[in-house]
Amino acid sequence: MTTAAVLRERPLSLARLLDPAVRDDPYPFYRTLREAGPVSWDPYLHTWIVTGYAEVVRTFQEGLSARTPSEATFAEMGLPELGPAARVMQRMMMFMDPPAHMKVRAACSATFTPRRVQQLRDRMTQLCADLLADLPDGEEWNVLEHFAEPVPAMITTDLIGLPIEDWPQLKRWSDTFADLIGNFHQSREDAAVIATALAEMTDYLAREIAGQRVAPRDGLIGSLLALDEALRFDDEQIIANVLISLVGGLGSTTHLINSGLVTLIRSPGAITAMQRDPRVMASGIEELLRYESPSQFSGRIAPCDIELAGRHIAKGDAMMAMTAAANRDPAMFADPDRFDVGRSPNRHLAFAWGPHFCFGATLARLATAIAYQSLFDRVESLALAHRPLEWRDNLSLRGLRSLWIVPTLSKDAADASRH
């Protein structure tokens, strides 16, 4: 049966992302969705799928973010153990709308200002150098395990004000919780794992908050504890927003560094160009964000009856802003399925748009630039190992389970390794 025949017989639905082949390479499916119309109805997931660039921008600007399932909803789904997760998500800034959202965002983003993040440059550079000291010459090496995970995890953990040596456990907890945010459904087994991770992480953060009331330290937790009484958060709100900061810092940046490297290795000349020119490094990272967006889609709720691309969307309807599809919309990007390390202009939506634009964007860009420059300066060439790429099951927060490469060290790096 031809593809066209399949599309005629089967309604288009995001449920197709559950097919491992579509999950591993979703971009042809996104193109099919977009070509069917920039806005379409998903009859299985009961949501509007928004794939056109202009329409996604409007969805981000106008849509409501308070869309998390309630405790009662999880109970009706047969997943009562996720009740505590519902309470946590309802207190996260990403699931809030103005004016409450702006209060929480302003308090949290003060820790991640461009000036503060820039002060981390030397620390990031030294961390990358330490992690790459044992980079092998001509042997397989797992980028995710040895580099792409620890770099952003250590930096984010420190920025939040948690013991840096705790990053592996924080990473496991946040990745588990991210599976609740990034997927359409959970089995009973998945729900039990998520509930356990959330309970353990909540206990850990509650102890840290109590300790920092007695012995303050720099970081997001300390900043939130020091707020004026009129702005002060309770412990549950601190825990919720520390958790979502960990999901972004320990997840999205890791996947940008890791998955982006696959694209760079497969693009002749890209690594050399980025290594030689800081401007190309910057444009190359923006292109990776567009081409292989770590965050593939994000949900919203229609605030009122609206018309979007000729479709009537009723107040309260669910809307799925398909960031990764919009980032390849030919109406906005010439030859959108081609990776162009020097693409300009490049107004991608990888960090969303409007009031929920990611406040960790500056940190993600800087960490990725330093990580890549540190790696590229040590190698003559990079090749993918002869292993299959295995993508995580998280449908929205896209990333690889591992990435094995074979580096060939530069002469200087090889000589230094021998001595």
For each residue, the residues with C-beta under 8 A, 3 or more apart:
1: 5 6 9
2: 5 6
3: 6 7 32
4: 7 8
5: 1 2 8 9
6: 1 2 3 9 10
7: 3 4 10 12 32 36
8: 4 5
9: 1 5 6
10: 6 7 13
11: 42 43 44
12: 7 16 32 33 36 40 42 49
13: 10 16 42 43 44 45
14: 17 42 44 45 47 49 184 297 320 395
15: 18 42 44 45 184
16: 12 13 19 22 29
17: 14 22 23 26 29 184 395
18: 15 22 23 184 395
19: 16 22 23
20: 23 24
21: 24 25
22: 16 17 18 19 25 26 29
23: 17 18 19 20 26 391 393 395
24: 20 21 389 391
25: 21 22 28
26: 17 22 23 29 30 296 324 398
27: 30 31 324 328 337
28: 25 31 32
29: 16 17 22 26 32 33
30: 26 27 33 34 51 322 324 325 328
31: 27 28 34 35 325 328 337
32: 3 7 12 28 29 35 36
33: 12 29 30 36 40 49 51 322 325
34: 30 31 37 38 51 52 325 328 329
35: 31 32
36: 7 12 32 33 40
37: 34 40 309 311
38: 34 50 51 52 54 55 308 309
39: 48 49 50 51 52 55 308 309 310 311 313
40: 12 33 36 37 48 49 51 311
41: 47 48 49 311
42: 11 12 13 14 15 45 46 47 48 49 320
43: 11 13 46
44: 11 13 14 15
45: 13 14 15 42 184 318 320
46: 42 43 318
47: 14 41 42 299 317 318 319 320
48: 39 40 41 42 302 308 311 313 317 318 319 320
49: 12 14 33 39 40 41 42 320 322
50: 38 39 55 56 59 308 319 320 321 322 326
51: 30 33 34 38 39 40 55 56 322 325 326 329
52: 34 38 39 55 56 309 326 329 331
53: 56 57 326 327 329 331 332 333 349
54: 38 57 58 331 332
55: 38 39 50 51 52 58 59 308 309 326
56: 50 51 52 53 59 60 321 322 323 325 326 349 353
57: 53 54 60 61 326 349 353 354
58: 54 55 61 62 308
59: 50 55 56 62 63 300 308 319 321
60: 56 57 63 298 300 321 349 352 353 354 356
61: 57 58 353 354 355
62: 58 59 303 306
63: 59 60 300 301 302 303 319 321
64: 67 97 300 301 302 303
65: 94 95 96 97 101 300 301 356
66: 90 95 96 97 301
67: 64 95 299 300 301 318
68: 86 89 90 95
69: 73 74 77 82 86
70: 73 74 86 90
71: 74 75 80 83 86 87
72: 75 76
73: 69 70 76 77 86
74: 69 70 71 77 79 80 82 83 85 86
75: 71 72 78 79 80 83
76: 72 73
77: 69 73 74
78: 75 188
79: 74 75 82 186 188 191
80: 71 74 75 83
81: 84 191 192 195
82: 69 74 79 85 86 180 186 191 194 195
83: 71 74 75 80 86 87
84: 81 87 88 195 198 199 202
85: 74 82 88 89 177 180 194 195 198
86: 68 69 70 71 73 74 82 83 89 90
87: 71 83 84 90 91 236
88: 84 85 91 92 198 202 236 239 240 243
89: 68 85 86 92 95 180 181 240
90: 66 68 70 86 87 95
91: 87 88 96 236 237 240 241
92: 88 89 95 96 240 241 243 244
93: 96 101 104 105 108 241 244
94: 65 244 356
95: 65 66 67 68 89 90 92
96: 65 66 91 92 93 100 101 104
97: 64 65 66 100 101
98: 101 102 355
99: 102 103
100: 96 97 103 104
101: 65 93 96 97 98 104 105 355 356
102: 98 99 105 106 355
103: 99 100 106 107 231
104: 93 96 100 101 107 108 233 237 241
105: 93 101 102 108 109 355 359
106: 102 103 109 110
107: 103 104 110 223 224 227 231 233
108: 93 104 105 111 112 220 224 241 245 359
109: 105 106 112 113 359
110: 106 107 113 223
111: 108 116 159 160 219 220 223
112: 108 109 116 117 159 220 359 360 362 363
113: 109 110 116 117
114: 117 118 362
115: 118 119
116: 111 112 113 119 120 159
117: 112 113 114 120 362 363 366
118: 114 115 121 366
119: 115 116
120: 116 117 123 124 155 159 363 366
121: 118 124 125 366 370
122: 125 126
123: 120 126 127 155 158
124: 120 121 127 128 151 155 366 367 370 371
125: 121 122 128 129 370 374
126: 122 123 129 130
127: 123 124 130 131 150 151 154 155
128: 124 125 131 132 147 151 370 371 374 375
129: 125 126 132 133 374
130: 126 127 133
131: 127 128 146 147 150 151
132: 128 129 135 147 374 375 378
133: 129 130
134: 417
135: 132 141 375 378 379 407 409 413 417
136: 139 140 141 407
137: 407 408 409 413 414 417
138: 406 407 408
139: 136 406
140: 136 385 387 404 405 406
141: 135 136 146 404 405 406 407
142: 145 146 402 403 404
143: 146 147 148 257 258 261 403 404 405
144: 147 148 149 254 258 400 401 402 403
145: 142 149 402
146: 131 141 142 143 150
147: 128 131 132 143 144 150 151 257 371 375
148: 143 144 151 152 254 255 257 258 261 371 403
149: 144 145 152 153 171 250 254 258
150: 127 131 146 147 153 154 167
151: 124 127 128 131 147 148 154 155 253 257 367 370 371
152: 148 149 155 156 249 250 253 254 257 363 364 367
153: 149 150 156 157 167 168 170 171 249 250 254
154: 127 150 151 157 158 164 167
155: 120 123 124 127 151 152 158 159 249 363 367
156: 152 153 159 160 167 245 246 249 250 253 363
157: 153 154 160 162 163 164 166 167 170 246 250
158: 123 154 155 161 162 164 219
159: 111 112 116 120 155 156 219 220 249 363
160: 111 156 157 219 220 221 242 245 246 249
161: 158 208 212 217 218 219 220 221 222
162: 157 158 166 170 208 219 221
163: 157 166
164: 154 157 158 167
165:
166: 157 162 163 169 170 204
167: 150 153 154 156 157 164 170 171 250
168: 153 171 172
169: 166 172 173 204
170: 153 157 162 166 167 173 174 201 246 250
171: 149 153 167 168 174 175 250
172: 168 169 175 176 197
173: 169 170 176 177 197 198 200 201 204 246
174: 170 171 177 178 201 243 246 247 250 251
175: 171 172 178 179 250 251
176: 172 173 179 193 194 197 198
177: 85 173 174 180 181 194 197 198 201 243 247
178: 174 175 181 182 247 251 394 397
179: 175 176 182 183 186 190 194 393 394
180: 82 85 89 177 183 186 194
181: 89 177 178 247 396 397
182: 178 179 394 395 396 397
183: 179 180 186 393 394 395 396
184: 14 15 17 18 45 395
185:
186: 79 82 179 180 183 190 191 194
187: 190 191
188: 78 79 191 192
189: 192 193
190: 179 186 187 193 194
191: 79 81 82 186 187 188 194 195
192: 81 188 189 195 196
193: 176 189 190 196 197
194: 82 85 176 177 179 180 186 190 191 197 198
195: 81 82 84 85 191 192 198 199
196: 192 193 199 200
197: 172 173 176 177 193 194 200 201
198: 84 85 88 173 176 177 194 195 201 202
199: 84 195 196 202 203
200: 173 196 197 203 204
201: 170 173 174 177 197 198 204 205 243
202: 84 88 198 199 205 206 239
203: 199 200 206 207
204: 166 169 173 200 201 207 208
205: 201 202 208 209 238 239 242 243
206: 202 203 209 210 235 239
207: 203 204 210 211
208: 161 162 204 205 211 212 221
209: 205 206 212 213 221 225 235 238 239
210: 206 207 213 214
211: 207 208 214 215
212: 161 208 209 215 216 217 221 222 225
213: 209 210 216 225
214: 210 211
215: 211 212
216: 212 213 222 225 226
217: 161 212 221 222
218: 161 222
219: 111 158 159 160 161 162 222 223
220: 108 111 112 159 160 161 223 224 241 242 245
221: 160 161 162 208 209 212 217 224 225 238 242
222: 161 212 216 217 218 219 225 226
223: 107 110 111 219 220 226 227
224: 107 108 220 221 227 232 233 238 241
225: 209 212 213 216 221 222 238
226: 216 222 223
227: 107 223 224 231 232 233
228: 231 232
229: 232
230:
231: 103 107 227 228
232: 224 227 228 229
233: 104 107 224 227 237 238 241
234: 237 238
235: 206 209 238 239
236: 87 88 91 239 240
237: 91 104 233 234 240 241
238: 205 209 221 224 225 233 234 235 241 242
239: 88 202 205 206 209 235 236 242 243
240: 88 89 91 92 236 237 243 244
241: 91 92 93 104 108 220 224 233 237 238 244 245
242: 160 205 220 221 238 239 245 246
243: 88 92 174 177 201 205 239 240 246 247
244: 92 93 94 240 241 247 248
245: 108 156 160 220 241 242 248 249 360
246: 156 157 160 170 173 174 242 243 249 250
247: 174 177 178 181 243 244 250 251 252 397
248: 244 245 251 252 253 358 360
249: 152 153 155 156 159 160 245 246 252 253 360 363 364
250: 149 152 153 156 157 167 170 171 174 175 246 247 253 254
251: 174 175 178 247 248 254 255 294 397 399
252: 247 248 249 255 256 294 295 358 360 364 397
253: 151 152 156 248 249 250 256 257 294 360 363 364 367 368
254: 144 148 149 152 153 250 251 257 258 399
255: 148 251 252 258 259 294 397 398 399 400
256: 252 253 259 260 285 288 289 294 364 368
257: 143 147 148 151 152 253 254 260 261 367 368 371 372
258: 143 144 148 149 254 255 261 262 399 400 403
259: 255 256 262 263 292 294 398 399 400 403
260: 256 257 263 264 285 288 292 368
261: 143 148 257 258 264 265 372 382 403 405
262: 258 259 265 266 292 384 389 400 403
263: 259 260 266 267 270 288 291 292 339
264: 260 261 267 270 271 274 284 288 372 382
265: 261 262 271 382 383 384 405
266: 262 263 384
267: 263 264 270 271 339 341
268:
269: 272 273 341
270: 263 264 267 273 274 284 339 341
271: 264 265 267 274 275 376 382
272: 269 275 276
273: 269 270 276 277 280 284 341 342
274: 264 270 271 277 280 281 284 341 372 376
275: 271 272 281 373 376 377
276: 272 273 280
277: 273 274 280 281
278: 281 282
279: 282 283
280: 273 274 276 277 283 284 341 342
281: 274 275 277 278 284 285 369 372 373
282: 278 279 285 286 365 369
283: 279 280 286 287 341 342 343 344 346
284: 264 270 273 274 280 281 287 288 341 342
285: 256 260 281 282 288 289 365 368 369 372
286: 282 283 289 290 343 346 348
287: 283 284 290 291 339 340 341 342 343 346
288: 256 260 263 264 284 285 291 292 339 368
289: 256 285 286 292 293 294 348 350 351
290: 286 287 293 327 328 333 343 346 348 350
291: 263 287 288 327 328 339
292: 259 260 262 263 288 289 398
293: 289 290 296 323 324 327 348 349 350 398
294: 251 252 253 255 256 259 289 350 397 398 399
295: 252 298 323 350 352 396 397 398
296: 26 293 322 323 324 395 396 397 398
297: 14 320 321 322 323 324 325 396
298: 60 295 320 321 323 352 356 396
299: 47 67 318 319 320 321
300: 59 60 63 64 65 67 318 319 320 321
301: 63 64 65 66 67 316 317 318 319
302: 48 63 64 305 306 313 314 315 316 317 318 319
303: 62 63 64 306 315
304: 315
305: 302 312 313 314 315
306: 62 302 303 312 313
307: 310 311 312 313
308: 38 39 48 50 55 58 59 311 313
309: 37 38 39 52 55
310: 39 307
311: 37 39 40 41 48 307 308
312: 305 306 307
313: 39 48 302 305 306 307 308 317 319
314: 302 305 317
315: 302 303 304 305
316: 301 302
317: 47 48 301 302 313 314
318: 45 46 47 48 67 299 300 301 302
319: 47 48 50 59 63 299 300 301 302 313
320: 14 42 45 47 48 49 50 297 298 299 300
321: 50 56 59 60 63 297 298 299 300 326
322: 30 33 49 50 51 56 296 297 325 326
323: 56 293 295 296 297 298 326 327 349 350 352
324: 26 27 30 293 296 297 327 328 398
325: 30 31 33 34 51 56 297 322 328 329
326: 50 51 52 53 55 56 57 321 322 323 329 332 349
327: 53 290 291 293 323 324 333 336 348 349 350
328: 27 30 31 34 290 291 324 325 333 336 337
329: 34 51 52 53 325 326 332 333 336
330: 333 334 335 336
331: 52 53 54
332: 53 54 326 329 336 347
333: 53 290 327 328 329 330 336 343 346
334: 330
335: 330 338 340
336: 327 328 329 330 332 333
337: 27 31 328
338: 335
339: 263 267 270 287 288 291
340: 287 335 343
341: 267 269 270 273 274 280 283 284 287
342: 273 280 283 284 287
343: 283 286 287 290 333 340 346
344: 283
345:
346: 283 286 287 290 333 343
347: 332
348: 286 289 290 293 327
349: 53 56 57 60 293 323 326 327 352 353
350: 289 290 293 294 295 323 327
351: 289 357 358 361 364
352: 60 295 298 323 349 356 357 358
353: 56 57 60 61 349 356 357
354: 57 60 61 357
355: 61 98 101 102 105
356: 60 65 94 101 298 352 353
357: 351 352 353 354 361
358: 248 252 351 352 361 364
359: 105 108 109 112
360: 112 245 248 249 252 253 363 364
361: 351 357 358 364 365
362: 112 114 117 365 366
363: 112 117 120 152 155 156 159 249 253 360 366 367
364: 152 249 252 253 256 351 358 360 361 367 368
365: 282 285 361 362 368 369
366: 117 118 120 121 124 362 363 369 370
367: 124 151 152 155 253 257 363 364 370 371
368: 253 256 257 260 285 288 364 365 371 372
369: 281 282 285 365 366 372 373
370: 121 124 125 128 151 366 367 373 374
371: 124 128 147 148 151 257 367 368 374 375
372: 257 261 264 274 281 285 368 369 375 376
373: 275 281 369 370 376 377
374: 125 128 129 132 370 371 377 378
375: 128 132 135 147 371 372 378 379 382
376: 271 274 275 372 373 379
377: 275 373 374 410 413
378: 132 135 374 375 407 409 410 413
379: 135 375 376 382 407 408 409 410 413
380: 408 409 410 411
381: 407 408
382: 261 264 265 271 375 379 405 406 407 408
383: 265 405 406 407 408
384: 262 265 266 387 404 405 406
385: 140 404 405 406
386:
387: 140 384 404
388:
389: 24 262 400 403
390: 400 401 402
391: 23 24 398 399 400 401
392: 397 398 399 400 401
393: 23 179 183
394: 178 179 182 183 397 398 399
395: 14 17 18 23 182 183 184 296 398
396: 181 182 183 295 296 297 298
397: 178 181 182 247 251 252 255 294 295 296 392 394
398: 26 255 259 292 293 294 295 296 324 391 392 394 395
399: 251 254 255 258 259 294 391 392 394
400: 144 255 258 259 262 389 390 391 392 403
401: 144 390 391 392
402: 142 144 145 390
403: 142 143 144 148 258 259 261 262 389 400
404: 140 141 142 143 384 385 387
405: 140 141 143 261 265 382 383 384 385
406: 138 139 140 141 382 383 384 385
407: 135 136 137 138 141 378 379 381 382 383
408: 137 138 379 380 381 382 383
409: 135 137 378 379 380 413 414 417
410: 377 378 379 380 413 414
411: 380 414 415
412: 415 416
413: 135 137 377 378 379 409 410 416 417
414: 137 409 410 411 417 418
415: 411 412 418 419
416: 412 413 419
417: 134 135 137 409 413 414
418: 414 415
419: 415 416
